[in-house]
Amino acid sequence: MHYHFKIHKEGSGFWAECLELEGCTTQGNSEAALLENMKEALNLYLEEPADSSYLFPLPKKQIEKSAFIVDVPVNPLIAFSFLVRYCRISNNLTQKEIADELNAGIYSYQRLEKKSNPTLKTISKIKEIFPEFPIDLVFS
């Protein structure tokens, strides 16, 4: 999963803003530092939602490319957790309802909505509950 950042040059440094996630910005003294900071800012932004019912938008598939717009990858563990939350909220379900579907405790389920490393069995159950779960986005 990749989001898109627009890079701006200011003085001797750089700053960037995510085009899909309002308020997700960062800066760096060099282009290399900026790229690392964009990855860190993006992952932190997606990992720490304001509350359990807020739904961040998915990345846009088509964005007008330019020399100043770059794709920034999301850590796959964070992408999985983000997409689990996204599917749950899109289907108007509570964490408790999904925990029950998974035959898991609420705290076990809540860990899935944080940076997690799920087993294949858990991934399979998530795909059963949410047939629309875009597993390919986790690794793209």
Secondary structure, DSSP 8 states (H G I E B T S, - for coil): -EEEEEEEEETTEEEEEESSSTT-EEEESSHHHHHHHHHHHHHHHHHS-SSTT-------S-----TTEEEEE--HHHHHHHHHHHHHHHTT--HHHHHHHTT--HHHHHHHTSS----HHHHHHHHHH-TT--HHHHH-
